[in-house]
Amino acid sequence: MTFNPNKYKTAKDAAKAFYNFLAAKYGKEEVFIYSPEETAKNMGNNYYNWWVTYEAGEFDWAIPASFKIAGATWHTEPYYGFDLMFFDD
């Protein structure tokens, strides 16, 4: 099973698909997804984006992943080394 970011037109769709990809591979108890509303509530209003976290992953996994996971109208950025934020452009 692989994750193909080019299939998704929005950050929302990509984040949900990436969450499902990680959850299927590592288990739902290890992976979390937060909506923009939940992200803003937890991190402050400067962050209004989809947030996927996998704290049990390899050290700093989200940093190299952020360079590989992007679409034509959305992109990702790491937050710490184990969170990946999905933004619409």
Residue, then its C-alpha position, 0 to 999 in steps of 0.5 A: m500500500t502506498f500513498n499517492p498525493n497527486k490523487y487529491k485536489t484539496a488539503k482536506d482530502a489529502a490529509k484524510a487519505f494520508y491519515n487512513f494510509l498511516a492508520a492502516k499501516y500502523g494502527k488507529e491508536e498510533v495516528f491522529i487527525y485534527s480538522p482546522e477547527e480542532t487544530a486552531k483550538n489546540m494550537g491557536n488561531n494562527y494554525y487553521n489547517w488539517w493536522v496529521t500526527y504520528e508520534a510513534g514514527e521514525f525520528d523526524w519522519a515528517i520533515p522529509a515527508s513534507f518535501k514529497i507530499a504535496g499536490a497542485t493546489w495544496h502543500t504540507e509542512p512539518y510541525y516538530g518532526f512527527d506532525l504533518m500539516f496540510f494547507d490549501d494554497 
